[in-house]
Amino acid sequence: MTDLQITAPTRFFTMGSLELPDPAPHLPPEEAIQLLAVNFPHLAHGLLGTPERRGDAWVYPIEKPPVKTNG
């Protein structure tokens, strides 16, 4: 009989070249970004993109919000 092991995939957040590990894997991605925004304030206004699978991890891109211009 074969032993079957189930492991939860890891989660990372990226913004540009910045790659951050998940601070709280038990929380939804939106709430995990709020925790990261304490140390990285520019993440607070980012938009969460569609996750992609890289090996054994889910990578969530954080996109910069559109620039607001007056005029």
GIVENQUI-V78048 format. One record per backbone hydrogen bond with DSSP energy under -1.0 kcal/mol. NH is the residue of the N-H (numbers start at 1). CO is the residue of the C=O. Records with the same first field share a line. If there is no record, write none. Layout:
NH: CO + CO
This chain:
10: 56
12: 58
13: 20
14: 60
15: 18
18: 15
20: 13
22: 11
27: 24
32: 28
33: 29
34: 30
35: 31
36: 32
37: 33
39: 36
40: 36
43: 40
44: 41
46: 43
47: 63
49: 61
52: 59
54: 57
57: 54
58: 10
59: 52
60: 12
62: 14
63: 47
